[in-house]
Amino acid sequence: MEPPPLICYLLSEGGGPLNAIVRYFPLQKPVIKKLTLTVLLILLIALAVGSISWLRSPRQEEVRFYNGEIVLAGTIYLPPSEGRHPVVIFIHGSGDDSREQYRFYANLLAKKGIAALIYDKRGVGASSGSWKLSPFGALADDALAGVHFLKNHPAIDAKRIGAWGGSEGAIIAPWIASRSSDVAFVIMQSATGVTFAQQNRYQNERQIRSATNSEENIAQGLAIIKLQSDYARTGTGWQAYAKCQASGKRKGLGFIARSNVAT
């Protein structure tokens, strides 16, 4: 009976791996046979481990969903098992936040049997629009569009859709849950325990105090923030805000105008 091709290669005259060993370390045929079987066993174990790891790896699906004319690009991480799965949609923090920040967590959840939807914030990555020019509620609508998309996905259990939010996302997550019964649970990370206006004032006050020791300038900076917030909330008072902001800019408080009020 001819030996298997792999063994023939290992023992080939042309310089197979085991042939090279024999040249340097003369061995008896029984030893060569045992060594060959050991190498084959190691190769089979490595192949088996690699195959099992591949079979257990989450599946990734590139998706698009829509909020009106806004196209939101994302990735769904699905558990390797068949059937419908619970799912978590990840909601961004402030700034240019993309799906890349959440891949580790999405992959981890999928390995545990929980699907995950991560997506690029509007105006970031492959998503259209601009978060900088959008009201805060538009970001919540984007997340709700993702929830609606998941509800109709064949691999998702529509009764077990949850929202995870960090920082700014931790404000949006419970908000969308209050607006839609399709959100079954909420996970909040680094959430604020006050209103967004109060949180924004606190954050900006810290920035102002780090930039100046003048109580007069600090007071004017806080006044700018209040007028800014009032205008964002009511749509009135622009002239008063612009006048105060221009005065503050001459005192080195121009960075307040660039602060992130809405998002």
C-alpha positions in Angstrom: 0.0 0.0 0.0 1.3 3.4 -1.0 1.8 5.9 1.9 -0.4 9.1 1.9 1.0 11.9 -0.3 1.8 14.1 2.8 4.0 11.4 4.3 5.7 10.9 0.9 6.5 14.6 0.9 7.8 14.6 4.5 10.1 11.7 3.7 11.0 12.7 0.1 14.5 12.4 -1.3 14.2 15.9 -2.6 14.6 17.4 0.8 11.3 16.9 2.7 11.3 18.3 6.2 11.8 15.0 7.9 14.4 13.9 5.4 16.4 17.0 6.5 16.1 16.0 10.1 17.3 12.5 9.4 20.4 13.9 7.6 21.4 15.8 10.7 20.1 13.3 13.3 20.3 9.7 12.0 17.2 7.9 13.2 15.8 4.4 12.9 12.7 3.8 10.8 10.4 3.3 13.8 11.5 6.7 15.2 10.9 8.3 11.8 7.4 6.8 11.6 6.6 8.0 15.1 7.9 11.5 14.3 5.8 11.5 11.1 2.6 10.6 13.0 3.3 13.3 15.6 3.7 16.0 13.0 0.5 14.8 11.3 -1.3 14.9 14.6 -0.2 18.4 15.3 -1.3 19.6 11.8 -4.7 18.0 12.3 -5.2 19.6 15.7 -4.2 23.0 14.3 -6.6 22.5 11.4 -9.4 21.4 13.7 -8.9 24.4 16.1 -8.8 26.8 13.2 -12.0 25.3 11.7 -13.9 25.5 15.1 -12.8 29.1 15.6 -14.0 30.1 12.1 -17.3 28.4 12.6 -17.8 30.3 15.9 -16.9 33.7 14.4 -19.7 36.2 14.2 -21.1 36.9 10.8 -20.9 40.5 9.5 -23.5 42.1 7.2 -23.0 45.6 5.7 -26.3 47.4 5.7 -28.0 50.7 4.8 -31.0 52.2 6.5 -32.7 55.6 6.1 -34.1 58.5 8.0 -35.9 60.4 5.3 -33.2 61.4 2.8 -30.4 60.6 5.2 -28.5 57.4 4.4 -27.0 55.7 7.4 -24.3 53.1 6.7 -23.6 50.3 9.2 -22.6 46.8 10.0 -24.7 44.1 11.8 -22.7 41.5 13.8 -24.7 38.3 13.9 -24.1 35.2 16.1 -22.9 32.2 14.2 -26.0 30.2 15.2 -29.2 30.2 13.1 -32.5 31.7 14.2 -33.6 35.0 15.5 -31.4 36.8 18.0 -31.7 39.6 20.5 -29.9 42.7 19.3 -28.4 46.0 20.6 -28.1 49.1 18.6 -25.1 51.3 19.5 -25.9 55.1 19.7 -23.0 57.5 19.3 -21.4 59.9 21.7 -20.7 63.5 20.7 -18.4 64.5 17.9 -17.4 62.6 14.7 -18.3 59.2 16.0 -18.3 56.2 13.6 -19.0 52.5 13.8 -15.3 51.8 14.2 -15.4 52.7 17.9 -17.9 49.9 18.6 -16.6 46.9 16.6 -14.9 45.3 19.6 -18.1 45.4 21.6 -20.3 44.3 18.7 -18.0 41.3 18.1 -18.0 40.4 21.7 -21.8 40.5 22.0 -22.2 38.4 18.8 -20.0 35.7 20.3 -22.3 35.6 23.3 -25.4 35.2 21.1 -26.5 38.8 20.9 -26.5 40.6 17.6 -25.3 44.2 17.3 -25.9 47.1 14.9 -23.2 49.7 14.7 -23.4 52.6 12.2 -21.7 55.8 11.1 -23.1 58.9 12.6 -24.7 61.2 10.0 -22.0 63.1 8.2 -19.3 60.6 9.3 -17.8 57.7 7.3 -20.2 56.4 4.7 -23.3 58.1 6.2 -24.8 61.2 4.5 -25.9 64.4 6.1 -24.2 66.4 8.8 -24.6 66.0 12.6 -23.2 69.5 13.0 -26.1 71.1 11.1 -28.8 68.9 12.6 -30.9 69.4 15.7 -30.4 67.0 18.6 -33.7 65.3 17.8 -32.5 64.3 14.4 -29.9 62.0 15.9 -32.6 60.3 18.0 -34.6 59.9 14.7 -31.6 58.3 13.2 -31.4 55.8 16.0 -35.1 55.0 15.7 -34.6 54.4 12.0 -32.1 51.8 13.0 -34.6 50.2 15.4 -37.2 50.0 12.7 -34.7 48.5 10.3 -33.8 45.8 12.9 -37.4 45.1 13.6 -37.8 43.9 10.0 -34.5 42.0 9.8 -35.0 38.2 9.4 -32.2 37.3 11.9 -33.5 39.6 14.6 -36.0 38.9 17.4 -38.2 42.0 17.1 -39.3 41.7 20.7 -35.8 41.9 22.0 -34.3 45.1 20.5 -32.2 47.2 22.9 -30.4 50.5 22.8 -26.9 51.1 24.2 -25.7 54.7 24.5 -22.6 56.3 25.9 -22.3 59.9 27.0 -24.5 61.8 24.5 -25.8 58.4 23.4 -26.9 57.7 27.0 -29.3 60.7 26.7 -30.7 59.5 23.3 -31.1 55.9 24.3 -33.8 56.4 27.0 -35.4 59.1 24.9 -36.0 56.8 21.9 -37.2 54.1 24.4 -39.9 56.6 25.6 -40.9 57.3 22.0 -41.1 53.7 20.7 -42.3 50.5 22.3 -40.0 48.6 20.0 -37.1 49.4 22.3 -37.3 46.6 24.9 -34.3 47.6 27.1 -31.7 50.4 27.5 -28.1 50.4 28.5 -26.6 53.7 29.6 -22.9 54.3 29.9 -21.4 57.6 31.3 -24.9 59.0 31.5 -25.8 62.4 32.9 -28.1 62.6 35.9 -29.3 66.2 35.0 -30.9 67.8 32.0 -28.8 68.3 28.9 -28.9 72.0 29.3 -27.5 71.7 32.9 -24.8 69.2 31.7 -23.8 71.5 28.8 -23.5 74.5 31.2 -21.4 72.5 33.6 -19.1 71.3 30.8 -18.6 74.8 29.4 -18.1 76.3 32.8 -15.2 74.0 33.4 -13.7 75.0 30.0 -14.2 78.7 30.9 -12.5 78.4 34.3 -9.6 76.6 32.8 -9.1 79.5 30.3 -9.4 82.5 32.7 -9.2 83.4 36.4 -11.2 86.6 36.0 -14.6 86.3 37.7 -15.9 89.0 35.4 -15.0 86.9 32.3 -16.3 83.8 33.9 -19.7 85.5 34.5 -19.8 86.8 31.0 -19.0 83.3 29.7 -21.8 81.8 31.7 -24.1 84.5 30.3 -23.1 83.6 26.8 -24.0 79.9 27.5 -27.4 80.8 28.9 -28.3 83.1 26.0 -27.0 80.4 23.6 -29.2 77.7 25.3 -32.2 80.0 25.4 -31.9 80.7 21.7 -31.5 77.0 20.9 -34.6 76.2 23.0 -36.9 79.0 21.9 -35.6 80.3 18.6 -35.6 83.9 20.0 -33.0 86.2 21.5 -30.4 85.9 18.7 -29.4 89.6 18.8 -28.7 89.5 22.6 -26.7 86.3 22.2 -24.7 87.7 19.3 -23.9 90.9 21.1 -22.8 89.1 24.3 -20.8 86.6 22.3 -18.9 89.2 20.3 -18.0 91.0 23.5 -16.8 87.7 25.0 -14.7 87.0 22.0 -12.7 90.2 22.5 -11.9 88.9 26.0 -10.7 85.5 24.8 -14.0 83.6 25.2 -14.5 83.0 21.5 -14.2 79.2 22.0 -17.7 79.2 23.6 -19.2 80.0 20.2 -17.6 76.9 18.8 -18.8 74.7 21.7 -21.1 71.8 20.9 -24.5 73.1 22.0 -26.9 70.8 20.2 -24.9 67.6 20.0 
